[in-house]
Amino acid sequence: MAQISVRVIPNASRAQVVGWQPDGSLKLKVPAPPEGGRANEAVIELLAAALDISRRQISIISGQTSRQKRVQVDGAAGMLEVKLPRP
């Protein structure tokens, strides 16, 4: 189990993992608007696809209504560093 800090940019033209930021957070762009939890669902889908894991293994543990979120990834601590290496 791993927890990561994520910075989300909603209403982007496409879904994209931008990369690790100097503050240690992972920057993501999602096309969904931040209404009704749609951007949160897009974040989960994007991370699941990037890590090649099930959506059920990812949960947002804080920041549901904020651009800065804390995300928990179950069963993929080693996979996180392999698929999304830090600079």
One Martini backbone bead per residue (centre of mass of N, CA, C, O) as a GRO file, in nm:
protein
   87
    1MET     BB    1   0.096   0.036   0.023
    2ALA     BB    2   0.030   0.368  -0.111
    3GLN     BB    3   0.100   0.719  -0.079
    4ILE     BB    4  -0.010   1.009  -0.267
    5SER     BB    5   0.042   1.314  -0.410
    6VAL     BB    6  -0.207   1.513  -0.590
    7ARG     BB    7  -0.228   1.718  -0.884
    8VAL     BB    8  -0.517   1.869  -1.028
    9ILE     BB    9  -0.629   1.925  -1.374
   10PRO     BB   10  -0.907   2.032  -1.486
   11ASN     BB   11  -1.032   2.069  -1.807
   12ALA     BB   12  -0.872   1.923  -2.002
   13SER     BB   13  -0.803   1.801  -2.320
   14ARG     BB   14  -0.649   1.562  -2.162
   15ALA     BB   15  -0.528   1.276  -2.039
   16GLN     BB   16  -0.248   1.319  -1.796
   17VAL     BB   17   0.079   1.246  -1.699
   18VAL     BB   18   0.311   1.477  -1.618
   19GLY     BB   19   0.441   1.452  -1.317
   20TRP     BB   20   0.679   1.529  -1.103
   21GLN     BB   21   0.716   1.749  -0.848
   22PRO     BB   22   0.911   1.931  -0.632
   23ASP     BB   23   0.695   1.863  -0.386
   24GLY     BB   24   0.610   1.538  -0.461
   25SER     BB   25   0.393   1.557  -0.663
   26LEU     BB   26   0.141   1.444  -0.884
   27LYS     BB   27   0.066   1.543  -1.207
   28LEU     BB   28  -0.272   1.589  -1.336
   29LYS     BB   29  -0.477   1.549  -1.629
   30VAL     BB   30  -0.831   1.620  -1.679
   31PRO     BB   31  -1.138   1.649  -1.864
   32ALA     BB   32  -1.298   1.672  -1.621
   33PRO     BB   33  -1.506   1.816  -1.418
   34PRO     BB   34  -1.548   1.958  -1.079
   35GLU     BB   35  -1.830   1.774  -1.082
   36GLY     BB   36  -1.968   1.522  -0.904
   37GLY     BB   37  -1.680   1.357  -0.910
   38ARG     BB   38  -1.555   1.337  -1.204
   39ALA     BB   39  -1.253   1.399  -1.155
   40ASN     BB   40  -1.201   1.170  -0.955
   41GLU     BB   41  -1.265   0.940  -1.154
   42ALA     BB   42  -1.045   1.024  -1.359
   43VAL     BB   43  -0.807   0.979  -1.171
   44ILE     BB   44  -0.851   0.678  -1.122
   45GLU     BB   45  -0.838   0.591  -1.419
   46LEU     BB   46  -0.556   0.702  -1.486
   47LEU     BB   47  -0.394   0.548  -1.268
   48ALA     BB   48  -0.483   0.263  -1.348
   49ALA     BB   49  -0.362   0.277  -1.634
   50ALA     BB   50  -0.066   0.357  -1.558
   51LEU     BB   51  -0.042   0.092  -1.349
   52ASP     BB   52  -0.208  -0.160  -1.427
   53ILE     BB   53  -0.484  -0.148  -1.252
   54SER     BB   54  -0.738  -0.147  -1.052
   55ARG     BB   55  -0.971   0.079  -0.943
   56ARG     BB   56  -1.006  -0.058  -0.653
   57GLN     BB   57  -0.691   0.018  -0.569
   58ILE     BB   58  -0.812   0.313  -0.569
   59SER     BB   59  -0.803   0.601  -0.339
   60ILE     BB   60  -0.950   0.882  -0.196
   61ILE     BB   61  -0.858   1.021   0.126
   62SER     BB   62  -0.810   1.328   0.026
   63GLY     BB   63  -0.949   1.601  -0.149
   64GLN     BB   64  -1.232   1.583  -0.302
   65THR     BB   65  -1.254   1.930  -0.331
   66SER     BB   66  -0.957   1.929  -0.441
   67ARG     BB   67  -0.659   1.949  -0.621
   68GLN     BB   68  -0.541   1.838  -0.362
   69LYS     BB   69  -0.440   1.499  -0.312
   70ARG     BB   70  -0.493   1.182  -0.148
   71VAL     BB   71  -0.356   0.867  -0.252
   72GLN     BB   72  -0.442   0.522  -0.259
   73VAL     BB   73  -0.235   0.227  -0.323
   74ASP     BB   74  -0.305  -0.102  -0.361
   75GLY     BB   75  -0.061  -0.343  -0.418
   76ALA     BB   76   0.168  -0.102  -0.561
   77ALA     BB   77   0.440   0.009  -0.449
   78GLY     BB   78   0.649  -0.094  -0.662
   79MET     BB   79   0.490  -0.007  -0.921
   80LEU     BB   80   0.504   0.298  -0.888
   81GLU     BB   81   0.820   0.327  -0.940
   82VAL     BB   82   0.815   0.191  -1.223
   83LYS     BB   83   0.581   0.352  -1.380
   84LEU     BB   84   0.651   0.629  -1.181
   85PRO     BB   85   0.923   0.774  -1.187
   86ARG     BB   86   1.146   0.952  -1.026
   87PRO     BB   87   1.393   1.202  -1.082
   0.00000   0.00000   0.00000
